[in-house]
Amino acid sequence: MSGAEPSSDTLAALFEILKSFNKTGAELKPETRFSEDLNFDSLVVMEFIAVVEDAFDISVPLNILPDIASIKDLARAVERIKTEDA
């Protein structure tokens, strides 16, 4: 995924949500990857996305999940979805 840098507010909100999902103790930064760094499996991904959807009042299309590898990718997707829904 490419695009503009996500806002610090979006990243901060995702970092806050991720605290309870970060079982590996990995450092959370925009480049942190869900499967490689945080060891998320598909079930954890779905639980996490559900919390993100509630927090941002959006619906994340399942077909974009394969393109979301890092926190930065997700932040960009959240902002794009919020813009499209506005």
N, C-alpha and C positions, 0 to 999 in steps of 0.2 A: 504494500500500500504506500502511496505517496501523497503528498499534499502539504498544506501549511502546518506549521507547528501547532499542536493543540494548546489550548489555554491552560495556564497554571491552575486555574480553578477546577477545570475538568480533571487534570492529573491529580490534584490534591484530593478530590472526592474519590477517585479510583484507588489511590493509595490507602485512604481511610477504609474503604470497603475491603481492600485486599488484606488488611492487617489480620482479620480473623481467618482468612483462607491461606495465609502464608505459613504452612507447616514446616517448610524447609529452613526458615529463618533467613532466606535470601534477602539481600539489600534490594529495596524497591526503588527503582529509577525508571525513567521512560523506556529505556531499552530492555528492561527485564522481560524475559520471554516466559509465557505461561507454561508450556510443556517442558522446555529444557531447564529453565531456572527454578520454577516453582513446582515442577513435577505434577502438574494438573493432569488428571485423566478426564475422559469425556464426561463422567458424572459430575466431577467437581466443576468442570467448565459450565455445565448446564445450571448447576446451583448458583455459581458466581454470576452468570449472565442474568439469571432471574433477579438477583439482588440489584444488579446494575440497572436493569429495566425498571424496577420499583423506585430506585433512588433518583433516576433521571426522568421518570415518567415517559418512557419510550418503549418501543418493541423492536428488538434486534432481530433482523431476518436471519434465519438459520443458514441461508446460502452464503452469507458473508463470513461466517465463522472460520472457514479454512484460510481466509486471507488475513486473519487477525492473529499475529504471533506474539506481539509485544504489548505492553501497557500503552505505549504511544499509538500503536495501530488502533487499539480499542478506543482511546480518547478521540482520535480523528473520526472513527466510525460513529461514536456517540454524538459528536458535534454535527456531523453530516446528517444524521437521522433527526436530530433536534431542529436543524435548519429546514429539512424537507417537511417536517410535521408542522412547522410554524405557519 
